[in-house]
Amino acid sequence: MSNRLHKFATRNCQVLFFVGTYFAYLAYVLIIFPGDSGQNEGAGILLAKILGPAMELGFYLFLCRLLFKVWERYGNVTCKILYLLIPLLVAAIYSVQVYSLHVSDNFISILAIENSAESRLIDKASLYPLLAAAATWWLLYAVCCETKPVSPVVSNGAGGKQSSIKALAAVTAILLMGQIYLFSTQQSYGLIGASYRQVPISSLSYNYVEYLKSKSSYPSRRSEDIVRSTDKFPLEKKNIYSSVLPFSKTDAAPKVKNVIVIFTEGMSAALLGSYGSSHPGITPNIDALAKRSMRIVNYYNHTAATYRGLQGQMISGYPRSGGSGSSSAWESGNRSDVLSKIHYKSVPMILRDMNYRTYFMSPHHDSVALNTLLRSLAFDKVYSYESITQELHPNSAHMTAGSLSDEGLFNALKNLLSTPAFQASKKSFFVGTYNIGTHAFLDVDAADKRYGDGSNPVLNRMHNYDYQLGKFLRYFFASDYANNTILVFTADHSTYPDQYFRKVVSPYYRPYFVGEIPLLVYDPGLELPAVYDAHGRTSVDFAPTLLQLLGIKKDYNSFLGTSLFEPNGLPFGVSALGDQFFATDPEAVYYENQIPPKYQKEFNDQVDLVKKYYSLESENQIFHPVP
């Protein structure tokens, strides 16, 4: 019996391997992970989910059978290597894509490829068993398929074998055409979630090709001899805003205006009590800040993820490069040195012109290119994990995902503001902060604050972040800074809409990586309204808005945004994630193939403007060189 089973497995090893892989994948997609990005599961969708991977795996099955026959007939060693290695690659990709579905509700996307450096933040505990199972399955295949080839000398059965090879080649060619069709249907339509059209290998291939197509080439060094020219730098202008600020000054308006901006990693407005969260007590300290501040509503992120989000808000533009990937990304080789030479006019540069001192606090080690990006924006000093723990908070050993914890970050901010030398300076200051603890896929540590029963990591990390921030806010409002400092609370981008986030907000939430983000402005010098409606505008307007609050009206800049306190002539906002474009208004977020007809022409014009920005950036023509 065992001998017959071995013979059966040996003769049919390719069929057994790919059919087993197919049914294991279907079991996950149809039973364990049945969701489909909010689409109705009709018979057609179900059939597509079943047939798509069958067509994909069928191609690789017949390809391996063809290679096996060629090796068996002619003894071609290359064919032997390929028919053994192709199934290993198939098993690995299917395993990694299933894992990606598990942690992010999506196959590996273009955005994930661009930010692959952040994979260090993902708990890979469930990936390793998947890879081990895939490796074991492949080893069984390799053992069963290992057989000696016959002599290449033509025998009486040669004609039959040659006919068999021709038949396999014909079927493989037909299935290859099916692969080309599958490849053409893999676009994700802007949703964070796997479409029923997507299948693992074709999806990864499509997204990687699209990623490579979207790469930009950047100049290798500055052109120091460039002079200001409207032809060379068509975005340059002198005015930052033109309208009068629509708010009155308070009786105790300070002569000196400092600024603290808290950029929260990945926070959507829907997570905050003050913005309508259905989870009582989730963010009590931020809600208390909202009561003392102007709460701006219907305000969206204009890009993602962190690299683009922070840089884009400081330059009021749409930077093309994300955090990771190949030659056009900040985390790739020495490209951060090249990208840091692109000329922009940033908020720190303008504030420097106004005699401000500027700082930014990052939780990351200096080996992370985000710190290089921040330094390229011309902050006087960027505090990294190393400088924070050496200069501001030596006793902070608490880390989150290899970076400074939120507790350590806000303690360091308090220590910076309390430093005698810092307080003694007569210059106004700008301090920005960015944290790590609210990053997607993370949960809080055992010693941190959990929300409720602690089962939802999104609620846990938001609740703990609010607790740590609350300690700083109590210090701030008890200090003299409360009388002369604008405090802004916002985000680098919206929350990544994985399954845990959708459980928090709504099961009907359209999972785009564009959403409403918070913007709270505490200003002791202005009579601000409790609520201000941004009418769907985005964080590309952040820089001119902040500078208008500071009364800084004139300085050369290349901002695409307009202050939220003056009209920009558009009934919607525009968000760009690389080559994916969205429109935002108070009602919804629209992907580029769903734009309401009333917006279509203006939306197309704005997309052309962003693409023009990309082109100018690639030629280093956003702004002239600044000493």
C-alpha positions in Angstrom: 0.0 0.0 0.0 2.7 2.5 1.0 4.6 1.6 -2.2 1.6 2.2 -4.4 1.0 5.5 -2.5 4.6 6.5 -3.2 4.3 5.7 -6.9 1.0 7.7 -7.1 2.6 10.7 -5.3 5.7 10.5 -7.6 3.6 10.4 -10.8 1.3 13.2 -9.7 3.5 15.3 -7.5 2.8 18.5 -9.5 -1.0 18.0 -9.4 -1.0 17.2 -5.7 1.2 20.3 -4.8 -0.8 22.9 -6.8 -4.3 21.4 -6.0 -3.4 21.3 -2.3 -2.1 24.9 -2.4 -5.3 26.0 -4.2 -7.7 24.4 -1.6 -5.6 25.7 1.3 -5.8 29.2 -0.2 -9.6 28.9 -0.8 -10.2 27.8 2.7 -8.6 30.9 4.0 -10.2 33.3 1.5 -13.7 31.9 1.7 -13.9 30.7 5.3 -11.3 32.4 7.5 -11.1 35.7 5.6 -14.4 36.1 3.7 -14.6 39.9 3.7 -14.4 41.8 0.4 -13.9 45.5 1.1 -17.6 46.1 1.7 -18.7 44.7 -1.7 -21.8 42.4 -1.9 -20.9 38.8 -2.2 -23.0 37.8 -5.2 -22.6 34.6 -7.2 -20.4 36.4 -9.8 -18.0 37.6 -7.1 -17.8 34.2 -5.5 -17.2 32.6 -8.8 -14.4 35.1 -9.6 -12.8 34.3 -6.2 -12.8 30.6 -7.1 -11.7 30.8 -10.7 -9.0 33.5 -10.3 -6.5 31.5 -8.2 -7.5 28.3 -10.2 -6.4 30.0 -13.4 -3.2 31.3 -11.8 -2.1 28.1 -10.1 -3.2 26.1 -13.2 -0.7 28.0 -15.3 2.2 27.2 -12.9 1.0 23.6 -12.7 1.2 23.0 -16.4 4.4 25.0 -16.7 6.0 22.7 -14.1 4.6 19.6 -15.8 6.0 20.8 -19.1 9.4 21.5 -17.6 9.3 18.0 -15.9 8.6 16.3 -19.2 11.4 18.2 -21.0 13.8 17.3 -18.3 12.6 13.7 -18.3 12.9 13.5 -22.1 16.1 15.5 -22.7 17.8 15.6 -19.3 17.9 19.4 -19.3 19.3 20.4 -15.9 17.9 24.0 -16.2 14.4 22.6 -16.6 14.9 20.4 -13.5 16.0 23.4 -11.4 13.0 25.5 -12.6 10.3 22.8 -12.0 11.7 22.4 -8.5 12.1 26.2 -7.7 8.9 27.6 -9.3 6.6 25.8 -6.7 8.8 27.1 -3.9 8.3 30.6 -5.2 4.6 30.0 -5.6 4.3 28.7 -2.0 6.3 31.6 -0.6 4.2 34.3 -2.4 0.9 32.7 -1.4 2.0 32.4 2.2 3.2 36.0 2.4 0.1 37.3 0.7 -2.2 35.3 3.1 -0.2 36.8 5.9 -0.6 40.3 4.4 -4.4 39.7 4.3 -4.2 38.6 7.9 -2.5 41.7 9.2 -3.7 44.4 6.9 -6.8 43.1 5.1 -5.0 43.6 1.8 -2.5 41.9 -0.5 0.9 43.6 -0.6 0.1 47.0 -2.1 2.1 49.7 -3.9 2.0 51.7 -0.7 3.3 48.7 1.3 6.2 48.3 -1.1 7.0 52.0 -0.8 7.0 51.7 3.0 8.5 48.2 3.4 11.0 49.6 5.9 8.0 49.8 8.4 7.6 46.1 8.2 9.8 46.0 11.3 6.8 47.2 13.2 4.6 44.2 12.3 4.3 41.2 14.5 5.5 38.4 12.3 4.7 35.6 14.8 1.9 34.3 12.5 4.0 34.5 9.4 6.7 32.0 10.5 4.2 29.0 10.8 2.8 29.9 7.4 6.3 29.9 5.8 7.2 26.7 7.7 4.1 25.0 6.4 4.8 26.2 2.8 8.4 25.0 3.1 7.3 21.6 4.3 4.7 21.3 1.6 7.4 22.1 -1.0 9.9 19.6 0.5 7.3 16.8 0.1 6.8 17.9 -3.5 10.6 18.0 -4.2 11.1 14.5 -2.7 8.2 13.0 -4.7 9.3 14.7 -8.0 13.0 13.6 -7.6 13.5 10.8 -10.2 16.2 10.0 -12.7 15.7 11.2 -16.3 15.7 8.7 -19.1 18.4 8.6 -21.7 18.1 11.4 -24.2 18.6 8.8 -27.0 15.3 8.4 -29.0 13.5 5.3 -28.0 10.3 3.6 -29.3 8.3 5.8 -27.0 9.9 9.1 -28.1 7.1 10.1 -30.4 4.5 9.7 -27.6 6.6 11.8 -25.2 7.1 14.5 -27.9 3.4 14.6 -28.5 2.9 14.9 -24.7 5.3 17.8 -24.6 3.6 19.6 -27.4 0.2 19.2 -25.7 1.5 20.5 -22.5 3.1 23.4 -24.3 -0.2 24.3 -26.0 -2.1 24.2 -22.7 0.6 26.3 -21.0 0.5 28.9 -23.7 -3.3 29.2 -23.4 -3.0 29.6 -19.6 -0.3 32.2 -20.1 -2.9 34.3 -22.0 -5.1 33.9 -18.9 -2.3 35.2 -16.8 -2.0 38.3 -19.0 -5.7 38.8 -18.5 -5.4 38.4 -14.7 -2.5 40.8 -14.6 -4.6 43.5 -16.3 -7.4 43.2 -13.6 -5.3 43.6 -10.5 -5.6 47.3 -9.7 -7.1 47.8 -6.2 -9.3 50.8 -7.0 -8.0 52.7 -4.0 -9.4 50.5 -1.3 -7.4 49.0 1.5 -8.7 45.5 1.1 -8.4 42.7 -1.5 -10.8 42.9 -4.4 -12.4 39.7 -5.6 -10.5 40.2 -8.9 -7.1 40.0 -7.1 -5.0 36.8 -6.8 -1.7 36.5 -5.0 1.0 36.3 -7.7 -0.6 38.5 -10.3 -1.4 41.1 -7.7 2.1 41.3 -6.4 3.5 41.4 -9.9 1.1 44.1 -11.0 1.8 46.3 -7.9 5.5 45.9 -8.3 5.5 46.8 -12.0 3.3 49.8 -11.2 5.7 50.8 -8.4 8.7 50.6 -10.8 6.8 52.6 -13.4 6.1 55.3 -10.8 9.7 55.8 -9.7 11.1 59.2 -10.3 14.8 60.0 -11.1 16.2 62.8 -9.0 19.3 65.0 -9.6 22.4 63.7 -7.9 23.5 67.1 -6.6 22.4 70.7 -6.2 22.8 73.1 -9.1 24.4 75.9 -7.1 24.4 78.3 -10.0 20.6 78.4 -10.4 19.1 81.8 -10.0 15.5 82.7 -9.2 13.4 82.4 -12.4 9.7 82.0 -12.9 10.4 79.8 -15.9 12.8 77.6 -13.9 10.7 77.6 -10.8 7.1 78.2 -11.9 5.6 77.5 -8.4 7.5 80.3 -6.6 5.5 83.2 -5.3 6.0 85.8 -2.6 2.7 85.8 -0.7 1.7 83.0 1.7 -1.9 84.2 2.1 -3.9 87.3 1.2 -7.0 87.5 3.3 -7.3 89.1 6.7 -7.5 86.6 9.6 -11.2 86.3 10.4 -10.6 86.2 14.2 -10.2 89.0 16.8 -7.2 89.2 19.1 -7.7 88.6 22.8 -7.1 91.4 25.3 -4.0 89.5 26.5 -2.6 88.7 23.1 1.1 88.0 23.6 3.9 89.8 21.7 5.8 86.6 21.3 4.1 83.6 19.7 5.8 80.2 20.2 4.5 77.1 18.4 4.2 73.5 19.4 2.8 71.1 16.8 2.1 67.5 17.8 1.9 65.3 14.8 0.3 62.0 15.8 1.2 58.9 13.9 -1.8 57.6 12.0 -4.7 59.1 13.8 -8.2 59.5 12.2 -10.6 62.0 13.7 -13.2 59.2 14.3 -11.0 57.8 17.1 -11.4 60.9 19.3 -14.3 61.5 21.6 -14.4 65.2 20.6 -14.9 64.1 17.0 -17.7 61.7 17.8 -16.1 58.4 18.8 -18.6 55.9 20.0 -16.2 54.6 22.6 -16.7 56.6 25.9 -13.5 57.7 27.6 -11.2 56.7 24.8 -9.3 60.0 24.6 -10.3 62.2 27.7 -7.1 64.3 27.6 -7.3 65.2 23.9 -11.0 65.9 24.4 -10.2 68.3 27.2 -7.7 70.0 24.9 -10.4 70.2 22.2 -12.7 72.2 24.6 -9.9 74.8 25.0 -9.2 74.9 21.3 -10.7 75.5 17.9 -11.7 72.1 16.5 -11.4 72.0 12.8 -13.8 69.5 11.1 -14.0 67.9 7.6 -10.2 68.2 7.3 -8.4 65.3 5.5 -4.9 64.0 5.0 -3.5 65.0 1.6 -1.1 62.1 1.4 0.4 59.0 3.1 2.3 57.6 4.8 4.6 59.2 7.3 7.5 60.4 5.1 5.1 62.0 2.7 2.8 63.2 5.4 5.3 65.1 7.5 7.3 66.5 4.6 4.1 67.3 2.6 2.7 69.4 5.5 6.0 71.2 6.1 6.4 72.2 2.4 2.7 72.4 1.5 3.2 70.0 -1.4 2.9 66.5 -2.7 6.3 64.8 -2.4 6.6 61.8 -4.6 9.0 59.7 -2.5 7.7 57.4 0.2 9.7 55.8 3.0 10.9 52.7 1.4 11.3 50.9 -1.9 14.0 51.0 -4.6 16.0 53.9 -5.9 13.5 56.7 -5.4 12.8 56.2 -1.7 14.2 57.6 1.5 15.1 54.2 3.0 16.9 52.8 -0.1 20.7 52.8 0.0 22.2 56.2 -0.1 19.1 57.8 -1.8 18.3 59.8 1.3 21.5 61.8 0.7 20.2 62.5 -2.9 16.6 63.3 -1.9 17.7 65.6 0.9 19.2 67.8 -1.8 15.9 68.6 -3.4 15.1 72.2 -2.8 11.9 73.2 -1.1 10.8 76.2 1.0 9.7 74.7 4.3 8.0 76.1 7.4 11.3 75.9 9.4 13.0 77.9 6.7 10.4 80.6 6.8 10.4 80.7 10.5 14.2 81.0 10.5 13.8 84.1 8.3 11.6 85.5 11.1 14.2 84.8 13.7 12.6 81.7 15.2 14.5 78.7 16.5 13.1 75.4 15.3 13.2 71.9 16.7 11.7 68.5 15.8 11.5 65.5 18.1 11.6 62.1 16.4 11.4 58.7 18.3 13.6 57.0 15.8 17.3 56.1 15.8 19.5 58.1 13.5 19.8 55.0 11.3 16.2 55.7 10.2 16.1 58.0 7.2 13.1 59.9 8.5 15.5 61.8 10.6 17.5 62.7 7.5 14.3 63.9 5.8 13.5 66.1 8.8 17.0 67.6 8.9 16.7 68.4 5.1 13.7 70.6 6.0 16.2 72.9 7.8 15.2 72.5 11.5 17.8 74.0 13.7 17.9 70.7 15.5 16.3 67.3 15.0 16.3 65.3 18.2 16.6 61.6 17.5 16.4 58.6 19.9 20.1 59.0 20.6 20.1 62.8 21.3 16.9 62.6 23.3 18.2 59.8 25.6 21.6 61.4 25.9 20.6 65.1 26.4 16.9 65.4 27.4 15.8 62.1 29.0 18.7 60.0 30.0 16.6 57.6 32.1 14.2 56.7 29.3 14.9 53.1 28.5 11.3 52.3 27.5 11.0 51.6 23.8 8.2 50.7 21.5 9.0 48.7 18.3 12.6 49.7 18.6 11.9 53.4 19.0 11.3 55.8 21.8 8.0 55.2 23.5 5.2 57.8 23.6 5.9 58.2 27.3 9.6 58.9 26.7 8.8 61.4 23.8 6.5 63.6 25.9 8.8 63.5 28.9 11.6 64.6 26.6 9.4 67.5 25.2 8.6 68.6 28.8 12.3 68.4 29.7 13.3 70.5 26.6 10.8 73.2 27.5 12.0 73.2 31.1 15.7 73.6 30.3 17.0 76.9 31.7 19.0 77.6 28.5 15.9 77.0 26.4 13.8 79.3 28.6 16.4 82.0 28.7 16.4 82.5 24.9 14.7 85.6 23.7 13.8 84.0 20.4 10.4 82.5 19.7 10.4 78.8 19.0 8.8 76.1 16.9 8.8 72.5 18.2 7.3 69.6 16.3 6.9 66.1 17.6 6.1 62.8 16.0 5.4 59.5 17.9 5.6 55.8 17.2 3.1 54.2 19.6 0.0 54.7 17.5 1.5 53.1 14.4 -0.6 50.6 12.6 -0.2 46.9 13.6 1.1 47.8 17.0 -0.4 47.0 20.4 0.5 48.5 23.7 3.0 46.9 26.1 2.0 45.1 29.2 2.7 48.1 31.4 0.8 50.6 29.2 -2.8 51.7 29.4 -5.4 49.5 27.7 -8.9 50.4 26.8 -11.8 48.2 28.1 -11.0 44.5 27.9 -7.9 45.3 25.8 -9.0 43.2 22.9 -8.7 45.9 20.2 -5.2 47.2 19.6 -6.4 50.4 17.9 -8.3 51.4 21.0 -5.5 50.3 23.2 -2.8 52.4 21.5 -5.0 55.5 21.2 -6.0 55.3 24.9 -2.4 54.9 26.0 -1.3 57.7 23.7 -3.9 60.0 25.2 -2.8 59.1 28.7 0.9 59.9 27.9 0.0 63.1 26.1 -2.2 64.1 29.0 0.7 64.3 31.3 2.4 66.8 29.0 -0.8 68.8 28.6 -1.1 69.2 32.3 2.4 70.5 32.4 1.8 72.9 29.5 -1.3 74.5 30.8 0.2 75.0 34.3 3.2 76.8 32.7 3.8 80.2 31.3 3.8 78.6 27.8 0.0 78.5 28.0 0.0 82.3 27.7 2.3 82.7 24.7 2.4 79.5 22.7 0.1 78.1 20.0 -0.4 74.4 20.5 -1.5 72.4 17.5 -2.7 68.8 17.6 -3.0 66.9 14.4 -1.7 63.8 12.5 0.8 62.9 9.8 -2.0 61.0 8.1 -5.2 59.1 8.8 -5.3 55.7 10.5 -4.5 52.7 8.3 -8.0 51.1 7.9 -7.3 47.5 8.9 -10.0 45.2 10.4 -9.5 46.5 13.9 -9.9 50.1 12.9 -13.1 49.3 10.9 -14.5 47.5 14.0 -13.9 50.8 15.9 -15.5 53.2 13.4 -18.1 51.3 11.3 -18.3 48.0 9.4 -19.5 50.1 6.4 -16.4 52.3 6.4 -14.9 52.6 3.0 -11.3 51.5 3.6 -9.3 54.2 1.9 -6.0 55.4 3.3 -7.5 58.9 3.1 -9.8 60.1 5.9 -10.7 62.9 8.2 -7.9 63.7 10.6 -8.0 66.0 13.7 -6.8 69.5 13.8 -7.0 71.3 17.1 -5.6 74.8 17.5 -5.1 76.4 20.9 -4.1 80.0 20.5 -4.1 82.3 23.6 -3.9 85.4 21.4 -7.0 84.9 19.3 -10.7 84.6 19.9 -11.2 81.4 18.1 -14.6 79.7 17.5 -15.2 76.3 19.1 -15.6 74.6 15.7 -14.4 75.6 12.2 -15.4 73.7 9.1 -12.7 73.0 6.5 -15.3 71.8 4.0 -13.2 68.8 2.8 -9.9 70.5 2.5 -6.7 68.8 3.3 -3.4 69.0 5.1 -1.7 70.4 2.1 -3.1 73.6 3.5 -1.4 73.1 6.9 1.7 75.3 6.4 -0.1 78.5 5.1 -2.7 78.1 7.8 -0.1 77.9 10.6 1.8 80.9 9.1 -1.4 83.0 8.9 -2.0 82.3 12.6 1.5 83.7 13.2 0.9 86.7 11.0 3.7 85.7 8.6 2.3 86.9 5.3 5.2 87.5 2.9 8.1 85.1 2.2 9.1 83.4 -1.0 7.5 80.0 -1.1 6.2 77.3 -3.5 3.2 76.2 -1.5 0.4 74.5 -3.3 -1.9 74.9 -0.3 -4.0 77.9 0.8 -4.7 78.9 4.4 -7.9 77.3 5.6 -9.0 80.8 6.7 -9.4 82.0 3.1 -11.1 80.5 0.1 -9.2 78.5 -2.5 -11.8 78.3 -5.2 -12.4 74.5 -4.9 -15.4 72.7 -3.5 -13.3 69.7 -2.5 -9.8 68.7 -1.4 -7.3 66.5 -3.3 -5.3 63.7 -1.8 -2.5 61.9 -3.6 -0.8 58.6 -2.6 1.8 58.4 -5.3 -0.3 57.8 -8.5 -3.6 57.2 -6.7 -5.8 60.3 -6.4 -8.8 61.1 -4.3 -11.2 63.9 -3.8 -12.6 64.8 -0.4 -15.6 66.8 0.7 -17.7 66.9 3.9 -19.8 64.0 2.6 -17.2 61.4 1.5 -13.8 60.4 0.1 -14.0 59.6 -3.6 -11.4 57.5 -5.5 -10.4 58.9 -8.9 -12.8 56.5 -10.8 -15.8 57.6 -8.6 -15.5 61.4 -8.8 -19.0 63.1 -8.9 -19.6 64.6 -12.3 -19.9 68.1 -10.7 -16.2 67.8 -9.6 -14.7 66.0 -12.5 -13.2 68.8 -14.6 -11.7 70.6 -11.6 -10.5 67.3 -10.2 -8.7 66.5 -13.4 -7.0 69.9 -13.3 -5.8 69.3 -9.8 -4.5 65.9 -10.7 -2.6 67.5 -13.5 -1.2 70.0 -11.1 0.0 67.3 -8.7 1.6 65.4 -11.6 3.3 68.7 -12.7 4.6 69.0 -9.1 6.1 65.5 -9.4 7.8 66.4 -12.6 9.2 69.7 -11.2 10.4 67.8 -8.1 12.2 65.2 -10.3 14.0 68.1 -12.0 14.7 69.9 -8.7 12.6 72.9 -9.8 10.2 73.2 -6.9 12.3 76.1 -5.3 15.5 77.8 -6.0 18.6 76.8 -3.9 18.7 78.4 -0.5 22.0 78.9 1.3 
